[in-house]
């Protein structure tokens, strides 16, 4: 039995992504299509705007010296100590 190689390419146009697969030895072309709804695009846009707004709030707090306060520094340190990411980092570093 012979298995034909499959070539794959991804084409993105105007928010629509198409995945095209084509066998080397056949004339038939099969195309899959993915359409993203307006609602999903709007949700993504809103999430991006909210993330940008939150970053701006953090930048403002930095500029105002909020993160230099003793109570805030203590809270940050406590959260870092409790963080599993920090524990994983330390474990990797010690091995």
Secondary structure, DSSP 8 states (H G I E B T S, - for coil): -----EEEEEEEETTEEEEEEEETT-S--EEEEE---HHHHHHHHHHHHHHHHHHHHHHHHHHHTGGGSHHHHHHHHHHHHH-HHHHHHHHHHT-
